[in-house]
Amino acid sequence: MKSNHRSGADKFVLRVLSGKKIFDFDDEDHVDEVGFSAAVEFILHRADIKTVGQLKRMSDSELLQIPGIGPGRLKKIRKLIP
């Protein structure tokens, strides 16, 4: 049986082809589907941040409180998930 679950790369391609914003992830998408570096994924998982929705609801100051996230990583995160 084939799974209907699409990877982040598949969603990226579909959004490009459909004309949607490239970084328009759904709130229920997992952070490991976004395309973050392995280090950022590890930090987010360690902080129990699993979905794009959780990440969207966090302020920059909340993210900066997480060990391992400084201004540089915050900028990379917000580039993909504003």
Buried (B, 14 or more C-beta within 10 A) or exposed (E): EEEEEEEBEEBBEEBEEEEEEEBEBEEEBBBBBBBBEEEBBEBBEEBEBBBBBBBEEBEEEEBEEBEEBEEEBBEBBEEBBE
